[in-house]
């Protein structure tokens, strides 16, 4: 006999169509006997709701049965019967696949797989500065419409020393547009001014020593790790040339994006002369740049930080920023954060609310921004029609007018947003209601009742009355129990009166008010008692469900 471990059995059961966790729960029930969901959750080290969902699924496919009682217990179907059921289900699935085989093959046969006939792009590596510059001479000389160059300061000097600037000048005189992106500073003033005589030059902070040359949108030379010495004969200069349309489109988009957000060289030169800070807009091309700017702006804030973000997790909110918010509070800086708070980020939101003024905004926005002291603004947004966050575009600006405008936009959103404490209560209530629905359904069915949530019943008045949930006796649909949830954000007195009136109209056998223990005061309790409403309160969905089951049994007596 071959001995198998529990893990081996779990793996084998997966071949019969069970998930790993379903198999693990079933094996635990087989080995441990009838068990409650809470006991299973502790043994497996997982959330109780996950165990409940899995047990309900196993019950649906006939591998688990429910034993009535308090607490609710589950028992495994004998292994032999369980395997037979899984095998029969698999046979049925195979039969369906065989029946659909011809249709799938016919559909696949109609798919067009003909080649597109496009010419193969060419790729070349040029090694050595002389080889690279000979290629640039050919590229510049053949230009008919436009030459786009991204270059370092030293590269502009080298092009001039090698005579290639003369080629650019002659092409410009014949109507070829020349655009140059470079870093403009005190050391590059003279050479930049020389190129400005026949070309358009803009300033950008280069992310590294690199070279891009695009000619007429038909060929491109790139050097992404440029050997930037002034030598005209070094062998360490390497360039990658291609006429690949896909590669060209990517490099053109990169160049044009930087160009659109860069300052004209003459503005930078004027700033260098006068010492006046330049108001500008920068395009941030990587998430690392975005995070660096975010942290820098928050760290340097003096009086106010305004944040609109679609989430409280990375990449929307860099992970170090909440720590910085805590420091800003100690420094007396006012921090306001607007975000979409849901169950996924509830824990982060509750923690963040200790250090900032936090509000909930909906619907979730595709734009997010940060405004510091109404002087700097960092924006991140998705282009129209995009939903994938990888396509986010990031912009930084120190334009006072723009920062002030975005601060006013934030203030308008803030005035219409929901306080975080209110949102926290709302989410926790929704979570309890959702868990109640799942747990109560099984408990009610075991008692001979069917749960409807939410539900509408037509009363004697002819009106459709809506309840939080309705439970009907199976086989006796006229026997009903109706219930409403008492929420803290809804006037309690009005809710109680409404439940009483609706229940009378639909002639319910019993009416329940589901709430948290601390909600009812003496006056409200007196009103509830006078209306014959049963109050169901508890700390979690399972406790509430079992108390509701007791009320269902009272109806049957």
C-alpha positions in Angstrom: 0.0 0.0 0.0 1.3 3.5 -0.9 1.1 6.0 1.9 0.0 9.4 1.0 0.3 12.6 3.0 -2.6 15.1 3.4 -0.8 17.3 0.9 -0.7 14.4 -1.6 -4.4 13.9 -1.2 -5.1 17.6 -1.7 -3.1 17.6 -4.9 -4.9 14.5 -6.2 -8.3 16.0 -5.5 -7.4 19.0 -7.7 -7.2 16.6 -10.7 -10.9 15.9 -10.1 -11.7 19.6 -10.6 -11.5 21.0 -7.1 -9.4 24.1 -6.3 -6.6 23.7 -3.8 -8.6 25.4 -1.0 -11.8 23.4 -1.8 -9.8 20.2 -1.6 -8.1 21.3 1.7 -11.5 22.1 3.3 -13.0 18.8 2.2 -10.0 16.8 3.5 -10.3 18.6 6.9 -14.0 17.7 7.1 -13.2 14.1 6.3 -10.5 13.8 8.9 -12.1 15.9 11.6 -15.8 15.1 11.3 -18.6 17.7 11.6 -17.1 21.1 12.1 -18.2 24.8 12.2 -16.9 27.4 9.8 -15.1 29.2 12.6 -13.2 26.1 13.7 -12.2 25.3 10.1 -11.0 28.9 9.6 -8.8 28.7 12.6 -7.3 25.4 11.6 -6.6 26.6 8.1 -5.5 30.0 9.1 -7.8 31.9 6.8 -10.7 34.4 6.9 -14.0 32.8 8.1 -15.9 34.3 5.1 -13.6 32.5 2.7 -14.4 29.2 4.5 -18.1 30.0 4.3 -18.0 30.6 0.6 -16.0 27.5 0.0 -18.4 25.4 2.1 -21.4 26.8 0.2 -19.7 25.9 -3.1 -18.9 22.3 -1.9 -22.5 22.1 -0.8 -23.7 23.1 -4.2 -21.7 20.3 -5.9 -22.8 17.8 -3.3 -19.6 17.2 -1.4 -20.8 18.8 1.9 -24.0 18.7 3.9 -25.2 21.2 6.6 -26.2 20.1 10.1 -28.6 22.3 11.9 -27.8 23.7 15.3 -25.8 26.5 16.9 -23.2 27.0 15.7 -23.9 25.7 12.2 -21.8 22.6 11.4 -20.8 21.0 8.1 -20.1 17.3 7.4 -18.3 15.8 4.4 -20.0 13.5 1.9 -18.3 10.0 2.1 -15.2 10.0 -0.2 -16.5 7.2 -2.5 -19.7 9.1 -3.2 -17.8 12.4 -3.5 -15.4 11.1 -6.1 -18.3 9.6 -8.1 -20.0 13.0 -8.3 -16.8 14.7 -9.4 -16.1 12.0 -12.0 -19.6 12.3 -13.4 -19.3 16.1 -13.6 -16.0 15.8 -15.5 -17.6 13.3 -17.9 -20.4 15.7 -18.6 -17.8 18.5 -19.3 -15.9 16.2 -21.7 -19.1 15.3 -23.5 -19.9 19.0 -24.0 -16.4 19.7 -25.3 -16.7 16.8 -27.8 -20.2 18.0 -28.9 -18.7 21.5 -29.6 -15.5 20.3 -31.3 -16.7 20.7 -34.9 -18.2 24.1 -34.3 -14.9 25.4 -32.8 -12.8 23.9 -35.6 -15.1 25.6 -38.3 -14.8 28.9 -36.5 -11.0 28.7 -36.3 -10.8 27.7 -40.0 -12.4 31.0 -40.9 -9.8 33.1 -39.2 -7.6 35.0 -41.7 -3.9 34.0 -41.2 -2.5 35.4 -44.4 0.9 37.2 -44.2 0.8 41.0 -44.3 3.5 41.2 -46.9 5.4 44.1 -45.2 9.1 44.6 -45.8 11.4 43.5 -43.1 12.9 46.5 -41.2 16.7 46.9 -41.2 18.9 47.2 -38.1 22.6 48.1 -37.9 25.1 48.8 -35.1 27.8 51.5 -35.8 30.9 51.4 -33.6 33.4 54.2 -33.2 32.7 58.0 -33.4 34.0 58.3 -37.0 31.6 55.6 -38.2 28.7 57.2 -36.3 29.4 60.7 -37.6 29.8 59.4 -41.2 26.3 58.0 -40.8 25.0 61.3 -39.4 26.5 63.1 -42.4 24.5 60.8 -44.7 21.3 61.1 -42.7 21.5 64.9 -42.5 22.3 65.3 -46.2 19.3 63.1 -47.2 16.8 65.0 -45.1 13.9 66.5 -47.0 11.4 67.6 -44.3 12.7 67.5 -40.7 15.7 66.6 -38.5 15.0 66.0 -34.8 18.0 65.9 -32.4 18.3 65.1 -28.7 21.9 65.7 -27.6 24.2 66.6 -24.8 26.1 69.9 -24.6 29.3 68.1 -25.6 27.5 66.4 -28.5 26.6 69.9 -29.9 30.2 71.0 -29.6 31.4 67.8 -31.3 29.0 68.2 -34.2 30.3 71.7 -34.7 34.0 70.7 -34.5 33.4 67.9 -37.1 31.6 70.2 -39.5 28.2 68.5 -39.2 26.6 71.8 -38.0 27.4 73.2 -41.4 25.3 70.3 -43.0 22.5 71.2 -40.6 22.7 74.9 -41.6 22.6 74.1 -45.3 19.6 71.7 -44.9 17.8 74.4 -42.9 18.4 77.0 -45.7 16.7 74.6 -48.1 13.5 74.4 -46.0 14.3 71.4 -43.7 13.1 72.0 -40.2 15.7 71.4 -37.5 14.6 70.9 -33.9 17.1 70.3 -31.1 16.6 69.3 -27.4 19.5 69.8 -25.1 20.3 71.0 -21.6 20.8 74.8 -21.5 23.1 76.1 -18.8 26.0 78.6 -18.3 28.4 76.2 -20.0 26.3 75.6 -23.1 25.2 79.2 -23.8 27.6 79.9 -26.6 27.0 76.7 -28.6 23.2 76.9 -28.0 23.1 80.5 -29.4 25.1 79.3 -32.4 22.5 76.6 -33.2 19.6 78.9 -32.5 20.5 80.9 -35.6 19.1 78.3 -37.9 17.2 75.8 -35.7 14.6 75.6 -32.9 16.2 74.8 -29.6 14.5 73.8 -26.4 15.8 73.1 -22.9 15.3 69.8 -21.1 17.0 68.0 -18.3 18.4 64.9 -19.9 17.9 61.7 -17.9 21.3 60.5 -18.9 24.0 60.9 -21.6 22.2 59.9 -24.7 21.7 60.8 -28.4 18.6 60.5 -30.6 18.5 61.6 -34.3 15.4 61.2 -36.3 15.3 62.1 -40.0 12.0 62.6 -41.9 10.3 59.9 -39.8 12.0 57.2 -41.9 15.2 56.5 -40.0 16.6 56.9 -36.5 20.0 56.7 -34.7 20.0 56.2 -31.0 22.8 56.0 -28.4 21.3 55.4 -24.9 24.6 55.1 -23.1 26.8 57.7 -24.8 30.5 58.0 -24.4 30.5 61.8 -24.0 34.1 62.8 -24.2 35.3 65.5 -26.7 37.3 62.9 -28.6 36.3 62.6 -32.3 38.0 59.3 -32.7 37.0 57.2 -29.7 36.0 53.6 -30.5 33.6 53.6 -27.5 30.9 55.6 -29.3 28.1 53.1 -30.3 25.0 53.9 -32.3 21.9 51.8 -33.1 20.4 52.6 -36.5 17.1 51.3 -37.9 14.2 52.1 -40.2 11.8 50.0 -38.2 8.4 51.8 -38.2 7.5 50.6 -34.8 10.8 51.7 -33.3 10.5 55.0 -35.1 7.0 55.7 -33.8 8.2 55.0 -30.2 11.2 57.4 -30.4 9.2 60.1 -32.2 6.6 59.9 -29.5 9.3 60.2 -26.8 10.9 63.2 -28.5 7.6 65.0 -29.2 6.4 64.5 -25.6 9.5 66.0 -24.2 9.5 68.8 -26.8 5.9 69.7 -25.9 6.8 70.2 -22.2 10.2 71.9 -22.7 11.1 75.6 -22.5 12.4 77.6 -25.4 16.1 78.1 -25.1 15.8 81.9 -25.2 13.6 81.9 -22.1 16.2 79.9 -20.2 19.0 82.1 -21.4 17.1 85.1 -20.2 16.6 83.5 -16.8 20.3 82.7 -16.5 21.1 86.3 -17.1 18.5 87.8 -14.7 18.4 85.1 -12.0 14.6 85.0 -12.1 13.0 81.6 -11.5 11.4 80.2 -14.6 7.8 79.1 -14.4 7.6 75.9 -16.4 5.8 72.6 -17.0 7.7 69.4 -17.1 6.6 66.0 -18.5 7.7 63.2 -16.2 8.3 60.1 -18.3 8.7 57.4 -15.6 7.0 56.4 -12.4 10.4 56.9 -10.6 10.4 60.6 -11.7 6.8 60.9 -10.5 7.6 59.5 -7.1 10.8 61.6 -6.7 8.8 64.8 -7.5 6.0 63.7 -5.2 8.3 63.1 -2.2 10.3 66.3 -2.9 7.1 68.5 -3.0 5.6 67.0 0.1 8.8 67.2 2.1 9.3 70.9 1.2 5.8 72.1 2.0 5.6 75.0 4.4 1.9 75.6 5.1 -0.5 73.5 3.0 -0.7 70.2 1.0 -3.8 69.4 -1.0 -4.0 65.8 -2.4 -6.6 64.3 -4.8 -5.7 60.7 -5.4 -7.7 57.7 -6.7 -6.2 55.3 -4.2 -4.1 55.2 -1.1 -1.7 52.6 -2.4 1.2 52.7 -4.8 1.7 53.9 -7.5 -1.1 56.5 -6.8 0.3 57.4 -3.4 4.0 56.6 -3.0 4.5 54.4 0.1 6.7 56.9 2.0 4.3 59.8 1.7 2.0 58.8 4.6 5.0 58.9 6.8 5.8 62.4 5.5 2.2 63.4 6.3 2.8 62.5 9.9 5.9 64.7 10.0 4.0 67.5 8.4 1.4 67.4 11.1 4.1 67.8 13.7 5.4 70.8 11.8 2.0 72.4 11.7 1.4 71.9 7.9 -2.2 71.5 7.0 -2.8 68.3 4.9 -6.1 67.6 3.1 -6.6 64.4 1.2 -9.5 63.5 -1.1 -9.7 59.9 -2.3 -12.1 57.1 -3.1 -12.4 55.1 0.0 -13.5 51.5 -0.4 -13.1 48.2 1.5 -9.8 47.5 -0.2 -8.1 50.6 1.2 -10.2 51.0 4.4 -7.4 50.0 6.7 -5.0 52.5 5.0 -7.7 55.2 5.1 -8.4 54.8 8.8 -4.6 55.0 9.6 -4.1 58.0 7.4 -7.1 59.9 9.0 -5.0 60.1 12.2 -2.6 62.6 10.6 -4.5 64.4 7.8 -8.0 65.8 7.1 -9.5 63.0 5.0 -12.7 62.9 2.8 -14.2 60.4 0.4 -15.1 61.4 -3.1 -17.0 59.6 -5.8 -17.2 58.6 -8.5 -13.5 57.6 -8.7 -11.7 60.2 -10.9 -9.2 59.4 -13.6 -7.1 62.5 -12.6 -5.1 62.9 -9.5 -3.0 65.9 -8.3 -0.9 67.4 -5.5 -0.8 71.1 -4.8 1.8 72.5 -2.3 1.5 76.0 -0.8 -0.4 77.0 -4.0 3.0 77.3 -5.8 3.7 73.8 -7.1 1.4 71.3 -8.7 2.0 67.6 -9.7 -0.7 66.0 -11.9 -1.2 62.4 -13.1 -4.1 61.5 -15.4 -5.2 59.0 -18.0 -5.7 60.1 -21.6 -9.3 60.0 -22.8 -10.4 56.5 -23.5 -7.6 54.8 -21.6 -8.2 52.7 -18.4 -4.9 51.0 -17.9 -2.8 52.9 -15.3 0.4 52.1 -17.3 -0.7 54.9 -19.7 -0.8 57.6 -17.1 0.7 60.9 -18.0 2.5 62.9 -15.3 3.1 66.7 -15.3 4.8 69.0 -12.9 4.4 72.7 -12.9 5.5 75.7 -10.8 3.2 78.1 -12.6 1.5 80.1 -9.8 -1.6 80.7 -11.8 -2.0 76.9 -12.6 -1.3 75.9 -9.0 -3.8 78.4 -7.6 -6.4 77.2 -10.1 -5.9 73.5 -9.2 -6.2 74.5 -5.5 -9.6 76.1 -6.3 -10.6 72.9 -8.1 -9.6 70.9 -5.0 -11.6 73.2 -2.7 -14.7 72.7 -4.9 -14.4 68.9 -4.7 -13.7 69.1 -1.0 -16.9 71.0 -0.3 -19.0 68.2 -1.9 -17.0 65.3 -0.5 -18.1 63.0 2.4 -16.4 63.0 5.8 -14.1 60.0 6.2 -15.7 58.9 9.5 -19.1 58.8 7.8 -17.6 56.7 5.0 -15.9 54.3 7.4 -19.3 53.5 9.1 -21.0 53.1 5.8 -18.4 50.6 4.5 -18.5 48.6 7.7 -22.3 48.5 7.6 -22.2 47.3 4.0 -19.7 44.6 4.9 -22.0 43.3 7.6 -25.0 43.3 5.4 -23.1 41.4 2.6 -21.9 38.8 5.1 -25.3 38.5 6.6 -26.8 37.7 3.2 -24.4 34.9 2.6 -24.6 33.3 6.0 -28.3 33.8 6.6 -29.2 32.2 3.3 -27.8 28.8 4.4 -29.2 29.0 7.9 -32.7 30.0 6.7 -32.8 27.2 4.1 -31.9 24.7 6.9 -34.8 26.0 8.8 -37.2 25.7 5.8 -37.2 29.3 4.8 -36.0 31.1 1.6 -34.1 34.4 1.9 -34.8 37.3 -0.6 -32.4 40.3 -0.3 -33.2 43.0 -1.2 -36.9 42.4 -1.7 -40.2 44.1 -2.7 -43.6 43.0 -1.8 -46.9 44.3 -3.1 -49.2 45.3 -0.2 -53.0 45.5 0.2 -52.7 49.2 -0.9 -51.3 48.1 -4.3 -48.0 49.8 -3.5 -44.7 48.0 -3.9 -43.0 48.0 -0.5 -39.2 47.6 -0.3 -37.5 45.9 2.6 -33.9 45.2 3.6 -34.7 41.5 3.2 -37.7 39.1 3.2 -37.8 35.5 4.4 -40.5 33.3 3.0 -41.6 29.9 4.4 -40.8 27.2 1.7 -44.0 25.6 0.6 -46.0 28.4 2.3 -45.1 31.6 0.4 -47.8 33.7 2.2 -45.9 33.2 5.5 -43.4 36.0 5.5 -40.9 37.7 7.8 -39.8 41.2 6.7 -36.8 43.2 8.0 -35.1 46.5 7.6 -31.6 47.6 8.5 -31.3 50.6 10.9 -28.4 52.7 9.7 -26.7 55.3 11.8 -26.9 57.9 9.0 -30.7 57.5 8.5 -33.2 59.1 11.0 -34.0 56.2 13.4 -37.6 57.2 14.2 -38.6 57.5 10.6 -37.1 54.1 9.8 -39.0 52.4 12.6 -42.3 54.0 11.6 -41.7 53.1 7.9 -41.0 49.5 8.8 -44.2 49.3 10.8 -46.4 50.8 8.1 -44.9 48.7 5.3 -45.2 45.5 7.3 -48.9 46.2 8.0 -49.5 46.8 4.3 -48.0 43.4 3.2 -49.5 41.6 6.2 -46.1 40.2 7.4 -46.1 37.5 10.1 -43.2 39.1 11.8 -41.1 42.3 11.4 -37.5 42.6 12.3 -35.2 45.6 12.8 -31.5 44.7 12.3 -29.1 47.1 13.9 -26.0 47.5 16.1 -26.5 47.3 19.9 -25.8 50.9 20.7 -28.2 52.4 18.2 -31.5 52.2 20.2 -32.2 54.7 22.9 -35.0 54.4 25.5 -37.5 56.4 23.5 -36.9 54.5 20.3 -37.0 51.2 22.2 -40.4 52.1 23.5 -41.7 52.8 20.1 -40.3 49.6 18.7 -41.9 47.6 21.4 -45.3 49.3 20.9 -45.2 48.4 17.2 -44.3 44.7 18.0 -41.0 44.9 16.1 -38.3 42.4 17.1 -34.9 44.0 17.4 -32.0 41.9 16.1 -28.6 43.2 17.1 -25.1 41.6 17.3 -21.5 42.1 16.7 -21.1 40.1 13.4 -23.1 38.5 10.6 -23.1 35.0 12.1 -24.6 36.1 15.4 -27.2 38.2 13.7 -28.1 35.2 11.4 -28.6 32.8 14.3 -30.8 35.3 16.2 -32.9 35.7 13.0 -33.2 31.9 12.8 -34.7 31.9 16.3 -37.4 34.4 15.2 -38.2 32.2 12.2 -38.8 29.3 14.5 -41.2 31.5 16.6 -43.3 32.0 13.5 -43.7 28.3 13.1 -45.0 27.7 16.6 
